[in-house]
Amino acid sequence: MMRKDAGTAGGTEFTLDGAECINLQQILQAFNSTISEEHAWALFYQAARCFQKCLAEGNTCFLISEPRHVLLHKDGSVHPRTLQHPGDT
């Protein structure tokens, strides 16, 4: 479970979903900030790997358009469900 301390701004608590993921919007809210350039490049890399795998398997991939559509697994990878049905998160 990811938790933001109640004493800090927002005091919001977030939990991982059944696939042990959390969306990018929740992470941004938890830290009440944007991500660093280094984190952005890591996110782009993980998303590109996810797209590559999705296309290699012959699956239909949807373009993500909002931070809440990006599902990040607890190991830091972009979860394949990110590309399957954005907006269903």
N, CA, C and O atoms as a GROMACS GRO file, in nm:
protein
  356
    1MET      N    1   0.084  -0.117   0.000
    1MET     CA    2   0.000   0.000   0.000
    1MET      C    3   0.088   0.124   0.000
    1MET      O    4   0.187   0.130   0.073
    2MET      N    5   0.054   0.220  -0.080
    2MET     CA    6   0.122   0.348  -0.082
    2MET      C    7   0.041   0.444   0.001
    2MET      O    8  -0.081   0.451  -0.012
    3ARG      N    9   0.108   0.518   0.086
    3ARG     CA   10   0.034   0.609   0.172
    3ARG      C   11   0.105   0.742   0.182
    3ARG      O   12   0.228   0.748   0.192
    4LYS      N   13   0.028   0.845   0.181
    4LYS     CA   14   0.080   0.978   0.204
    4LYS      C   15   0.042   1.015   0.346
    4LYS      O   16  -0.075   1.001   0.384
    5ASP      N   17   0.136   1.062   0.423
    5ASP     CA   18   0.108   1.096   0.563
    5ASP      C   19  -0.001   1.200   0.574
    5ASP      O   20  -0.007   1.295   0.496
    6ALA      N   21  -0.089   1.180   0.672
    6ALA     CA   22  -0.200   1.272   0.692
    6ALA      C   23  -0.153   1.411   0.731
    6ALA      O   24  -0.227   1.508   0.713
    7GLY      N   25  -0.032   1.424   0.784
    7GLY     CA   26   0.019   1.553   0.826
    7GLY      C   27   0.067   1.641   0.712
    7GLY      O   28   0.090   1.760   0.732
    8THR      N   29   0.082   1.585   0.593
    8THR     CA   30   0.129   1.663   0.479
    8THR      C   31   0.011   1.710   0.396
    8THR      O   32  -0.102   1.665   0.416
    9ALA      N   33   0.036   1.801   0.305
    9ALA     CA   34  -0.071   1.856   0.222
    9ALA      C   35  -0.145   1.745   0.149
    9ALA      O   36  -0.082   1.659   0.088
   10GLY      N   37  -0.273   1.748   0.154
   10GLY     CA   38  -0.354   1.648   0.085
   10GLY      C   39  -0.395   1.534   0.175
   10GLY      O   40  -0.513   1.498   0.178
   11GLY      N   41  -0.302   1.475   0.247
   11GLY     CA   42  -0.332   1.365   0.338
   11GLY      C   43  -0.406   1.250   0.272
   11GLY      O   44  -0.491   1.187   0.336
   12THR      N   45  -0.376   1.222   0.148
   12THR     CA   46  -0.447   1.120   0.071
   12THR      C   47  -0.379   0.986   0.085
   12THR      O   48  -0.256   0.978   0.089
   13GLU      N   49  -0.459   0.880   0.092
   13GLU     CA   50  -0.406   0.745   0.099
   13GLU      C   51  -0.436   0.674  -0.032
   13GLU      O   52  -0.549   0.681  -0.082
   14PHE      N   53  -0.338   0.605  -0.086
   14PHE     CA   54  -0.355   0.532  -0.211
   14PHE      C   55  -0.318   0.386  -0.189
   14PHE      O   56  -0.227   0.356  -0.112
   15THR      N   57  -0.386   0.297  -0.256
   15THR     CA   58  -0.354   0.156  -0.248
   15THR      C   59  -0.328   0.103  -0.388
   15THR      O   60  -0.376   0.158  -0.487
   16LEU      N   61  -0.252  -0.004  -0.394
   16LEU     CA   62  -0.228  -0.070  -0.521
   16LEU      C   63  -0.354  -0.146  -0.560
   16LEU      O   64  -0.428  -0.192  -0.473
   17ASP      N   65  -0.378  -0.159  -0.690
   17ASP     CA   66  -0.494  -0.235  -0.736
   17ASP      C   67  -0.463  -0.385  -0.733
   17ASP      O   68  -0.357  -0.426  -0.684
   18GLY      N   69  -0.552  -0.466  -0.784
   18GLY     CA   70  -0.535  -0.611  -0.784
   18GLY      C   71  -0.414  -0.661  -0.860
   18GLY      O   72  -0.362  -0.769  -0.832
   19ALA      N   73  -0.368  -0.582  -0.957
   19ALA     CA   74  -0.250  -0.618  -1.035
   19ALA      C   75  -0.124  -0.555  -0.976
   19ALA      O   76  -0.018  -0.553  -1.040
   20GLU      N   77  -0.135  -0.502  -0.855
   20GLU     CA   78  -0.025  -0.436  -0.785
   20GLU      C   79   0.025  -0.313  -0.861
   20GLU      O   80   0.145  -0.291  -0.875
   21CYS      N   81  -0.070  -0.233  -0.911
   21CYS     CA   82  -0.040  -0.112  -0.986
   21CYS      C   83  -0.104   0.010  -0.922
   21CYS      O   84  -0.196   0.000  -0.842
   22ILE      N   85  -0.052   0.125  -0.959
   22ILE     CA   86  -0.107   0.254  -0.923
   22ILE      C   87  -0.092   0.342  -1.046
   22ILE      O   88   0.003   0.326  -1.122
   23ASN      N   89  -0.185   0.435  -1.066
   23ASN     CA   90  -0.172   0.518  -1.186
   23ASN      C   91  -0.086   0.641  -1.159
   23ASN      O   92  -0.069   0.683  -1.044
   24LEU      N   93  -0.034   0.697  -1.265
   24LEU     CA   94   0.058   0.810  -1.256
   24LEU      C   95  -0.007   0.930  -1.188
   24LEU      O   96   0.060   1.003  -1.114
   25GLN      N   97  -0.135   0.952  -1.213
   25GLN     CA   98  -0.204   1.065  -1.151
   25GLN      C   99  -0.200   1.053  -0.999
   25GLN      O  100  -0.179   1.153  -0.930
   26GLN      N  101  -0.219   0.934  -0.946
   26GLN     CA  102  -0.214   0.913  -0.802
   26GLN      C  103  -0.075   0.943  -0.746
   26GLN      O  104  -0.061   0.999  -0.637
   27ILE      N  105   0.028   0.906  -0.820
   27ILE     CA  106   0.165   0.933  -0.777
   27ILE      C  107   0.190   1.083  -0.773
   27ILE      O  108   0.248   1.134  -0.677
   28LEU      N  109   0.146   1.153  -0.877
   28LEU     CA  110   0.164   1.298  -0.880
   28LEU      C  111   0.091   1.366  -0.764
   28LEU      O  112   0.142   1.460  -0.705
   29GLN      N  113  -0.028   1.316  -0.734
   29GLN     CA  114  -0.104   1.371  -0.621
   29GLN      C  115  -0.037   1.339  -0.488
   29GLN      O  116  -0.034   1.423  -0.398
   30ALA      N  117   0.018   1.220  -0.476
   30ALA     CA  118   0.082   1.179  -0.350
   30ALA      C  119   0.201   1.268  -0.318
   30ALA      O  120   0.224   1.303  -0.203
   31PHE      N  121   0.278   1.304  -0.421
   31PHE     CA  122   0.396   1.386  -0.401
   31PHE      C  123   0.365   1.535  -0.416
   31PHE      O  124   0.449   1.620  -0.387
   32ASN      N  125   0.242   1.566  -0.460
   32ASN     CA  126   0.199   1.703  -0.479
   32ASN      C  127   0.302   1.781  -0.560
   32ASN      O  128   0.337   1.895  -0.528
   33SER      N  129   0.349   1.717  -0.668
   33SER     CA  130   0.455   1.776  -0.749
   33SER      C  131   0.459   1.709  -0.885
   33SER      O  132   0.392   1.608  -0.908
   34THR      N  133   0.537   1.768  -0.974
   34THR     CA  134   0.563   1.704  -1.103
   34THR      C  135   0.677   1.604  -1.084
   34THR      O  136   0.738   1.598  -0.977
   35ILE      N  137   0.706   1.527  -1.187
   35ILE     CA  138   0.817   1.433  -1.179
   35ILE      C  139   0.944   1.499  -1.233
   35ILE      O  140   0.937   1.596  -1.309
   36SER      N  141   1.058   1.448  -1.193
   36SER     CA  142   1.186   1.502  -1.238
   36SER      C  143   1.211   1.460  -1.383
   36SER      O  144   1.145   1.371  -1.436
   37GLU      N  145   1.307   1.526  -1.445
   37GLU     CA  146   1.344   1.490  -1.582
   37GLU      C  147   1.391   1.345  -1.589
   37GLU      O  148   1.358   1.273  -1.683
   38GLU      N  149   1.468   1.304  -1.490
   38GLU     CA  150   1.518   1.166  -1.485
   38GLU      C  151   1.402   1.066  -1.477
   38GLU      O  152   1.402   0.964  -1.546
   39HIS      N  153   1.304   1.096  -1.393
   39HIS     CA  154   1.188   1.008  -1.382
   39HIS      C  155   1.105   1.008  -1.510
   39HIS      O  156   1.050   0.905  -1.549
   40ALA      N  157   1.096   1.124  -1.576
   40ALA     CA  158   1.022   1.133  -1.701
   40ALA      C  159   1.086   1.044  -1.809
   40ALA      O  160   1.015   0.973  -1.880
   41TRP      N  161   1.220   1.049  -1.820
   41TRP     CA  162   1.288   0.964  -1.918
   41TRP      C  163   1.270   0.816  -1.885
   41TRP      O  164   1.252   0.734  -1.976
   42ALA      N  165   1.274   0.781  -1.758
   42ALA     CA  166   1.252   0.642  -1.718
   42ALA      C  167   1.110   0.599  -1.754
   42ALA      O  168   1.089   0.486  -1.799
   43LEU      N  169   1.015   0.687  -1.734
   43LEU     CA  170   0.876   0.657  -1.766
   43LEU      C  171   0.858   0.639  -1.917
   43LEU      O  172   0.790   0.547  -1.961
   44PHE      N  173   0.921   0.728  -1.997
   44PHE     CA  174   0.915   0.714  -2.143
   44PHE      C  175   0.975   0.580  -2.187
   44PHE      O  176   0.919   0.512  -2.273
   45TYR      N  177   1.087   0.544  -2.129
   45TYR     CA  178   1.153   0.418  -2.163
   45TYR      C  179   1.062   0.299  -2.132
   45TYR      O  180   1.044   0.210  -2.215
   46GLN      N  181   1.004   0.299  -2.012
   46GLN     CA  182   0.916   0.189  -1.973
   46GLN      C  183   0.791   0.184  -2.062
   46GLN      O  184   0.746   0.076  -2.099
   47ALA      N  185   0.737   0.300  -2.096
   47ALA     CA  186   0.620   0.303  -2.184
   47ALA      C  187   0.654   0.252  -2.324
   47ALA      O  188   0.576   0.179  -2.384
   48ALA      N  189   0.772   0.289  -2.375
   48ALA     CA  190   0.814   0.241  -2.506
   48ALA      C  191   0.831   0.090  -2.506
   48ALA      O  192   0.792   0.024  -2.603
   49ARG      N  193   0.887   0.034  -2.401
   49ARG     CA  194   0.900  -0.112  -2.388
   49ARG      C  195   0.763  -0.178  -2.386
   49ARG      O  196   0.743  -0.283  -2.448
   50CYS      N  197   0.670  -0.116  -2.316
   50CYS     CA  198   0.534  -0.170  -2.309
   50CYS      C  199   0.467  -0.168  -2.448
   50CYS      O  200   0.405  -0.266  -2.488
   51PHE      N  201   0.481  -0.056  -2.520
   51PHE     CA  202   0.427  -0.046  -2.657
   51PHE      C  203   0.491  -0.151  -2.747
   51PHE      O  204   0.422  -0.217  -2.824
   52GLN      N  205   0.622  -0.167  -2.737
   52GLN     CA  206   0.694  -0.263  -2.820
   52GLN      C  207   0.642  -0.404  -2.796
   52GLN      O  208   0.619  -0.479  -2.891
   53LYS      N  209   0.625  -0.441  -2.671
   53LYS     CA  210   0.575  -0.574  -2.637
   53LYS      C  211   0.432  -0.593  -2.687
   53LYS      O  212   0.398  -0.699  -2.741
   54CYS      N  213   0.349  -0.493  -2.668
   54CYS     CA  214   0.210  -0.499  -2.712
   54CYS      C  215   0.201  -0.521  -2.863
   54CYS      O  216   0.125  -0.606  -2.910
   55LEU      N  217   0.278  -0.444  -2.938
   55LEU     CA  218   0.277  -0.455  -3.084
   55LEU      C  219   0.337  -0.587  -3.130
   55LEU      O  220   0.287  -0.647  -3.226
   56ALA      N  221   0.444  -0.634  -3.065
   56ALA     CA  222   0.507  -0.760  -3.102
   56ALA      C  223   0.412  -0.878  -3.083
   56ALA      O  224   0.420  -0.977  -3.155
   57GLU      N  225   0.324  -0.867  -2.985
   57GLU     CA  226   0.227  -0.974  -2.958
   57GLU      C  227   0.104  -0.963  -3.048
   57GLU      O  228   0.015  -1.048  -3.041
   58GLY      N  229   0.100  -0.860  -3.133
   58GLY     CA  230  -0.012  -0.843  -3.227
   58GLY      C  231  -0.138  -0.787  -3.163
   58GLY      O  232  -0.246  -0.799  -3.220
   59ASN      N  233  -0.124  -0.728  -3.046
   59ASN     CA  234  -0.240  -0.672  -2.976
   59ASN      C  235  -0.272  -0.532  -3.027
   59ASN      O  236  -0.186  -0.463  -3.082
   60THR      N  237  -0.396  -0.492  -3.008
   60THR     CA  238  -0.436  -0.355  -3.036
   60THR      C  239  -0.390  -0.270  -2.920
   60THR      O  240  -0.416  -0.302  -2.804
   61CYS      N  241  -0.322  -0.161  -2.950
   61CYS     CA  242  -0.273  -0.069  -2.847
   61CYS      C  243  -0.345   0.064  -2.858
   61CYS      O  244  -0.361   0.118  -2.968
   62PHE      N  245  -0.388   0.115  -2.747
   62PHE     CA  246  -0.452   0.245  -2.742
   62PHE      C  247  -0.353   0.350  -2.697
   62PHE      O  248  -0.267   0.323  -2.612
   63LEU      N  249  -0.364   0.468  -2.752
   63LEU     CA  250  -0.277   0.578  -2.714
   63LEU      C  251  -0.323   0.635  -2.580
   63LEU      O  252  -0.442   0.661  -2.561
   64ILE      N  253  -0.231   0.653  -2.490
   64ILE     CA  254  -0.265   0.709  -2.359
   64ILE      C  255  -0.262   0.861  -2.370
   64ILE      O  256  -0.175   0.917  -2.436
   65SER      N  257  -0.357   0.926  -2.305
   65SER     CA  258  -0.367   1.071  -2.318
   65SER      C  259  -0.370   1.145  -2.185
   65SER      O  260  -0.363   1.268  -2.183
   66GLU      N  261  -0.379   1.074  -2.076
   66GLU     CA  262  -0.386   1.138  -1.944
   66GLU      C  263  -0.300   1.061  -1.845
   66GLU      O  264  -0.283   0.940  -1.860
   67PRO      N  265  -0.246   1.129  -1.744
   67PRO     CA  266  -0.165   1.060  -1.643
   67PRO      C  267  -0.239   0.945  -1.574
   67PRO      O  268  -0.177   0.846  -1.536
   68ARG      N  269  -0.370   0.959  -1.558
   68ARG     CA  270  -0.445   0.851  -1.491
   68ARG      C  271  -0.452   0.724  -1.574
   68ARG      O  272  -0.486   0.618  -1.522
   69HIS      N  273  -0.422   0.732  -1.703
   69HIS     CA  274  -0.423   0.615  -1.790
   69HIS      C  275  -0.296   0.531  -1.777
   69HIS      O  276  -0.295   0.414  -1.815
   70VAL      N  277  -0.189   0.591  -1.725
   70VAL     CA  278  -0.060   0.521  -1.714
   70VAL      C  279  -0.058   0.440  -1.584
   70VAL      O  280  -0.054   0.496  -1.475
   71LEU      N  281  -0.060   0.308  -1.598
   71LEU     CA  282  -0.057   0.220  -1.482
   71LEU      C  283   0.085   0.172  -1.458
   71LEU      O  284   0.146   0.110  -1.545
   72LEU      N  285   0.136   0.201  -1.342
   72LEU     CA  286   0.272   0.162  -1.306
   72LEU      C  287   0.268   0.049  -1.206
   72LEU      O  288   0.204   0.058  -1.101
   73HIS      N  289   0.338  -0.057  -1.240
   73HIS     CA  290   0.348  -0.172  -1.150
   73HIS      C  291   0.442  -0.137  -1.036
   73HIS      O  292   0.525  -0.047  -1.049
   74LYS      N  293   0.431  -0.207  -0.925
   74LYS     CA  294   0.516  -0.176  -0.810
   74LYS      C  295   0.664  -0.197  -0.839
   74LYS      O  296   0.749  -0.144  -0.766
   75ASP      N  297   0.698  -0.273  -0.945
   75ASP     CA  298   0.839  -0.291  -0.982
   75ASP      C  299   0.891  -0.178  -1.070
   75ASP      O  300   1.007  -0.178  -1.109
   76GLY      N  301   0.804  -0.080  -1.103
   76GLY     CA  302   0.845   0.036  -1.182
   76GLY      C  303   0.813   0.026  -1.330
   76GLY      O  304   0.832   0.123  -1.403
   77SER      N  305   0.767  -0.088  -1.375
   77SER     CA  306   0.735  -0.103  -1.517
   77SER      C  307   0.595  -0.049  -1.546
   77SER      O  308   0.511  -0.038  -1.457
   78VAL      N  309   0.573  -0.014  -1.673
   78VAL     CA  310   0.440   0.026  -1.717
   78VAL      C  311   0.362  -0.102  -1.743
   78VAL      O  312   0.406  -0.188  -1.819
   79HIS      N  313   0.248  -0.115  -1.679
   79HIS     CA  314   0.167  -0.237  -1.691
   79HIS      C  315   0.101  -0.242  -1.828
   79HIS      O  316   0.054  -0.140  -1.878
   80PRO      N  317   0.098  -0.360  -1.892
   80PRO     CA  318   0.037  -0.373  -2.025
   80PRO      C  319  -0.108  -0.326  -2.032
   80PRO      O  320  -0.154  -0.284  -2.138
   81ARG      N  321  -0.180  -0.333  -1.922
   81ARG     CA  322  -0.320  -0.288  -1.920
   81ARG      C  323  -0.330  -0.139  -1.954
   81ARG      O  324  -0.437  -0.092  -1.993
   82THR      N  325  -0.221  -0.066  -1.939
   82THR     CA  326  -0.217   0.077  -1.975
   82THR      C  327  -0.260   0.097  -2.120
   82THR      O  328  -0.330   0.193  -2.151
   83LEU      N  329  -0.218   0.008  -2.207
   83LEU     CA  330  -0.242   0.023  -2.351
   83LEU      C  331  -0.367  -0.048  -2.399
   83LEU      O  332  -0.405  -0.033  -2.516
   84GLN      N  333  -0.432  -0.125  -2.314
   84GLN     CA  334  -0.545  -0.204  -2.357
   84GLN      C  335  -0.675  -0.127  -2.358
   84GLN      O  336  -0.748  -0.129  -2.457
   85HIS      N  337  -0.706  -0.058  -2.250
   85HIS     CA  338  -0.831   0.018  -2.242
   85HIS      C  339  -0.810   0.143  -2.159
   85HIS      O  340  -0.856   0.148  -2.045
   86PRO      N  341  -0.743   0.244  -2.213
   86PRO     CA  342  -0.723   0.365  -2.134
   86PRO      C  343  -0.855   0.427  -2.093
   86PRO      O  344  -0.951   0.428  -2.171
   87GLY      N  345  -0.860   0.476  -1.975
   87GLY     CA  346  -0.984   0.536  -1.926
   87GLY      C  347  -1.063   0.441  -1.839
   87GLY      O  348  -1.155   0.484  -1.768
   88ASP      N  349  -1.030   0.312  -1.844
   88ASP     CA  350  -1.099   0.214  -1.760
   88ASP      C  351  -1.038   0.206  -1.621
   88ASP      O  352  -1.079   0.123  -1.540
   89THR      N  353  -0.940   0.290  -1.593
   89THR     CA  354  -0.872   0.285  -1.464
   89THR      C  355  -0.949   0.359  -1.359
   89THR      O  356  -0.906   0.365  -1.244
   0.00000   0.00000   0.00000
